[in-house]
Amino acid sequence: MINLPINKIIHGDCLKVMQDFPDNCIDLTVTSPPYDNLRTYNGFVFDFEGIAKELYRITKPGGVVVWVVGDATINGSETGTSFRQALFFKDEAGFKLYDTMIYAKTAFPKPYPNKYHQVFEYMFVFSKEILGTFNPIKDRRNKKAGKNTGINSVREIDGRLTKRTSKKIGEYGKRFNIWEYRVGKNHTTTDNIAYQHPAIFPEQLAQDHILSWSNPGDLVFDPMVGSGTTCKMAALNDRNYIGIDISEEYCELARERIRQHTAQLRLDVLM
């Protein structure tokens, strides 16, 4: 067993690297795997089932895995890979399917001539045992802010009616589980070097999950780190990180993004 490579980007096969991690060591994983040939990934393939099982082993009880994935359309049929993976995590790997969330893209839809434009991916949120951390993001403006909810009755499980007291509605409420992000150059990220990777998800998406499912000082993991978005946002939000990628080219890309922004953080502290 090795000491955990905290705040490092590791070049290697993530399955083999994870096998050296101790049990119950990761608080949160946020990742997006290659899928259905939608993403050219330097010719590499990955063992999904092995990765899912290892993620369960190394995730702390109460910890979370966020799995961002979509489906290709081949010969007129969507592959359904996303659902098969979600069910494997739940039925075979041992996770609870805590939430099925949607990552909606507000620009640059993938066009199809004979179907509606494709503008979303799934964000499956898996928890190991009972969820340990939830810091809800409250940025949904309430239409009835400042008004009272009024007194109403709620039907309990045993059939009884109980009254809820009136309370004032706040300006902002907890957001829904469909998250919209504008994507494309300078929206997904302002890091020009990041676009050397074929598939990057928005920095805000990674940050929102990191803030939701972890706390400062926690360990955030991305086994297919790509351009380094998850690890960068973990570092910028006072979390530790570990990233792995089978491509040395992408490992160096991720390291450079993190170097640039941690250097800026140090400069800001000194100013």
Residue pairs with C-beta under 8 A, 6 or more apart in sequence:
1 20
1 22
2 20
2 21
4 21
4 22
4 25
4 219
4 242
5 242
6 219
6 240
6 241
6 242
7 235
7 240
7 241
7 242
8 242
8 243
9 225
9 228
9 231
9 243
9 244
9 245
9 251
9 254
9 255
9 258
10 17
10 242
10 243
10 244
10 245
10 251
11 244
11 245
11 246
11 247
11 248
11 251
12 244
12 246
13 246
14 46
14 51
14 223
14 224
14 244
14 245
14 246
15 46
15 47
15 50
15 51
15 54
17 223
17 244
18 51
18 54
18 55
18 58
18 223
18 244
19 54
21 54
21 58
22 58
23 57
23 58
24 57
24 58
24 59
24 60
24 61
25 58
25 60
25 219
26 55
26 58
26 59
26 60
26 63
26 219
26 220
26 221
26 242
27 59
27 60
27 63
27 64
27 133
27 214
27 215
27 218
27 219
27 220
28 63
28 64
28 65
28 66
28 209
28 210
28 213
28 214
28 218
28 219
28 220
28 221
28 239
29 55
29 59
29 63
29 64
29 65
29 66
29 220
29 221
29 222
29 223
30 66
30 68
30 206
30 209
30 210
30 220
30 221
30 222
30 230
31 65
31 66
31 67
31 68
31 221
31 222
31 223
31 224
31 225
31 230
32 67
32 68
32 69
32 121
32 199
32 201
32 224
32 226
33 46
33 48
33 51
33 67
33 69
33 224
34 41
34 44
34 45
34 46
34 199
34 224
35 69
35 70
35 71
35 72
35 81
35 82
36 70
36 71
36 72
36 74
36 79
36 81
37 72
38 70
38 72
38 199
39 198
39 199
40 198
41 198
41 247
42 247
42 249
42 250
44 246
44 247
46 224
46 246
48 85
48 88
49 88
49 92
51 223
52 85
52 88
52 89
52 92
52 93
53 92
53 93
55 65
55 93
55 223
56 93
56 94
56 95
56 128
58 221
59 65
59 128
60 128
60 132
61 128
61 129
61 130
61 132
62 127
62 128
62 129
62 130
62 131
62 132
62 133
63 127
63 128
63 132
64 98
64 125
64 126
64 127
64 128
64 131
64 133
64 213
64 214
65 89
65 95
65 125
65 126
65 128
66 123
66 124
66 125
66 126
66 209
66 213
67 85
67 86
67 89
67 122
67 123
67 124
67 126
68 103
68 121
68 122
68 123
68 201
68 205
69 81
69 82
69 85
69 121
69 122
69 124
70 82
70 118
70 120
70 121
70 122
71 78
71 79
71 80
71 81
71 82
72 78
72 79
72 81
73 79
73 112
73 115
73 118
82 121
82 122
82 124
85 124
86 97
86 100
86 122
86 124
89 95
89 97
89 124
89 126
90 96
90 97
90 126
94 128
95 126
95 127
95 128
96 126
96 127
96 128
96 129
96 131
97 124
97 125
97 126
98 125
98 126
98 127
98 131
99 124
99 125
99 177
100 122
100 123
100 124
100 125
100 177
101 122
101 123
101 124
101 125
101 177
101 178
101 179
102 120
102 121
102 122
102 123
102 177
102 178
102 179
103 120
103 121
103 122
103 123
103 179
103 181
103 201
103 205
104 119
104 120
104 178
104 179
104 180
104 181
105 119
105 120
105 121
105 180
105 181
105 182
105 183
106 119
106 180
106 181
106 182
106 183
107 182
107 183
107 184
107 187
108 183
108 184
109 117
109 118
109 119
110 117
110 118
110 119
111 117
111 118
112 118
123 179
123 205
123 209
125 213
133 213
133 214
133 215
133 218
134 212
134 213
135 211
135 212
135 213
135 215
136 174
136 175
136 212
137 174
137 175
137 208
137 211
137 212
138 170
138 172
138 173
138 174
138 175
139 172
139 175
140 172
140 173
140 174
140 175
140 176
141 171
141 172
141 173
142 169
142 170
142 171
142 172
142 173
144 169
145 169
145 170
145 171
145 172
146 168
146 169
146 171
147 168
147 169
148 166
148 167
148 168
148 169
149 164
149 166
149 167
149 168
149 169
150 166
151 163
151 164
151 165
151 166
152 163
152 164
153 161
153 162
153 163
153 164
154 161
154 162
154 163
154 164
155 161
156 162
179 205
179 208
181 187
181 188
181 202
181 204
181 205
182 202
183 202
185 195
187 202
188 194
188 200
188 201
188 202
188 203
189 200
189 202
189 203
189 229
191 227
191 257
191 260
193 227
193 253
193 256
193 257
194 200
194 227
194 228
194 229
194 253
194 257
196 227
196 253
197 226
197 227
197 250
197 253
199 226
200 226
200 227
200 229
201 229
202 229
203 229
203 232
203 233
206 229
206 230
206 232
206 233
206 234
207 233
207 236
207 237
210 220
210 230
210 233
210 234
210 237
210 239
211 237
214 220
214 239
216 237
216 238
216 239
217 238
217 239
217 240
218 239
218 240
219 239
219 240
219 241
219 242
220 230
220 231
220 234
220 239
220 240
220 241
220 242
221 230
221 241
221 242
221 243
222 230
222 231
222 241
222 242
222 243
222 244
223 243
223 244
224 244
224 245
224 246
225 231
225 243
225 244
225 245
225 250
225 251
225 254
226 245
226 250
226 254
227 250
227 253
227 254
227 257
228 243
228 250
228 253
228 254
228 255
228 257
228 258
229 257
230 241
230 243
231 241
231 242
231 243
231 254
231 258
232 254
232 257
232 258
232 261
234 240
234 241
235 241
235 258
235 261
235 262
235 265
236 261
236 265
243 251
243 254
245 251
245 254
